[in-house]
Amino acid sequence: MTAASASAETRARNLATVRSAFAAIAAGDAEGQLSHYTDDVIFELPYTDPPKRSTTRAEALANISAAFGVFRFELTITAVHECVDPDELIIEFTGTGSYLPNGAPYANVYIAVFRFRDGLICFQREFFNPATTAKVIAGG
């Protein structure tokens, strides 16, 4: 196997990991989502108020479970940007769904940096428009 084919296989495996995590998100399954993450994952949401940074899978589970308690949505990948390191991907995606407490529709645009170790996500920094989220929470 050449280095190029090994890198391509690694990138494909890592993208499949993200797609599987996104499928769990669509099902509202936080534990299923986090089964694709390392125990020591760093998960950052710098645009939440206040910004969130989890440094373990358990911390990430608490934050994600809270979000799934009020939001239901699907994530659709719109672009994948490969990095020099095959264990790093930058992914653009959209989120559509609803805010459960008031039934308001939710639609946002995201970009995230993912890093992988042994086929699992070990780092995720996710950016989205916080004004869109605030408007939905306020009632649409």
N, C-alpha and C positions, 0 to 999 in steps of 0.2 A: 504494500500500500504506500502510495506517495504521500508526502506531507500535505499536498494540496487536497488529495482525496480524503485524508484523515480530517483536515480542517472542515471540509464540506460536510462530512458525516457528523462531526461535532456540532456544527451550526444547525444542521437539520434536526438532530436529536434535541438540541436546546430549544429550537422553535417549537417542536412537538411538545416539549414540556410546558411551554407558555400556553399553547393551545389547550392542553389538558387542564391547566389551572383555570383558564378562561371558561372552559366548559363547566367546571365546578362552580364558578362564580354565577353563571347563568342559572344553575340549579339551586343557588342560595346555600351552597355547601362549603362553609368556611374550612372545616376539617379536610374536606376533599381538596380544596384549593391548596391548603398548606401541606398536604402530603407530597407536593412537588417542590417543597422548600427544605433547606438544611435546618438542623436544630438551632444553629447559630446565625440564622438569616438576619441581615440588616434590611429593614423595610422602612423607607422614608416617604412621608407625604408632606413635603415642605409647604404646600399651599393650604393645608387645613388650618383652622383657627381653634386652638393653637396648633402649630406644626407638630406632626407626630413622627417619632423615630423609635422603632422596635428593634431590639438587638437579640431577640430569641423568637423561636417559633411560637412559644406560649404567649408572649407579649403581642405578637402579630395576630394570633388567634383572637385575643380579647378585642383588639381594635377592629378586626374584620367582622367578627361576630356582631359587634355593636352596629356597624354599618349595615350588615345584612338584616338587622332587626328593623331598619327603617327604609332601606332601598332594595329594590329588585331591578336588576338590569342585566343586559347582555353586552359583551364587549366584542367588537369586530375589528380585526387587524386591518389597517389600511396601508401600511408601509412597514417594511423591515429594512433597517440599515445595518449592514454587517460592519464589524469593526476589525481591526488588525488581529486582535485576539479572538479566536473562534469561540471562546467562552464569555463573550460579551456581545450583546445585541441592543440596539436602540429600536424601539418599536412604537409606531404611531397607531392609535386605535380610537374608535368611537365607543361611547357608552349610551345605550338607550334603555329606558325602562320607566319606573315610577317611584315616587316618594310615598311610601305607604300611609303615613299619618294623615295626609290630605288628598291623596290620589293624584297629585300633580304629575304630569309627564316629566321625565328627566331625559335630557340629551346633553352630552358633553364631549369634548375632544381631549384626548390625552396623548402624552408622549412619556415613555419610561425607559430608563436604563436598567437592563438586566445583566447580572453576572451569574455565572454557573460554576458549580464544582461537582464533579462526578455525576453530571446529568440532572442535578437539582439546582433550583434558584437559591443563590447564597446572598444576593443583593438585589434590591429593587428600589429605585427612586422614581416616583411617579408624579408627574405634573399635569394639572388640569386647570380649567377656569373656575376659580372659587366663587366668582360673582354669579355664575350660572347655578351653582349648587345653592348659594344663599338665596337666590330668587325662588328656586323650587321649594326650599324649606319655608320661606315666608308666605307661600301660597300661590306661587305660579307667576 
